[in-house]
């Protein structure tokens, strides 16, 4: 498994986590979102998963996939959506390590929904 993490700095992590739970729960294409007993939101994209958790510092993201390309694709997809939802607060997602360039090479000109 390949893993990556990000910390999205915000004072409203709980609010964003709730918003993402509603957003991902209504997505087509087999995406499944569930909240576990630890207050985490786990989003299953099929080829990759991402656990989101509100902390005192912000919204913590932990993503994993079997392949680097799959992880990069999910990183790009999540970052785009999270930054769009949090645009008023200037939210930015910075993955460590960041595999989005790898996924872009694999799917240049082709966007999955």
Secondary structure as GFF3:
##gff-version 3
##sequence-region A 1 113
A	DSSP	beta_strand	2	9	.	.	.	ID=ss1
A	DSSP	alpha_helix	13	25	.	.	.	ID=ss2
A	DSSP	beta_strand	32	35	.	.	.	ID=ss3
A	DSSP	beta_strand	41	44	.	.	.	ID=ss4
A	DSSP	beta_strand	48	54	.	.	.	ID=ss5
A	DSSP	beta_strand	58	65	.	.	.	ID=ss6
A	DSSP	alpha_helix	68	85	.	.	.	ID=ss7
A	DSSP	three_ten_helix	87	89	.	.	.	ID=ss8
A	DSSP	alpha_helix	100	106	.	.	.	ID=ss9
###
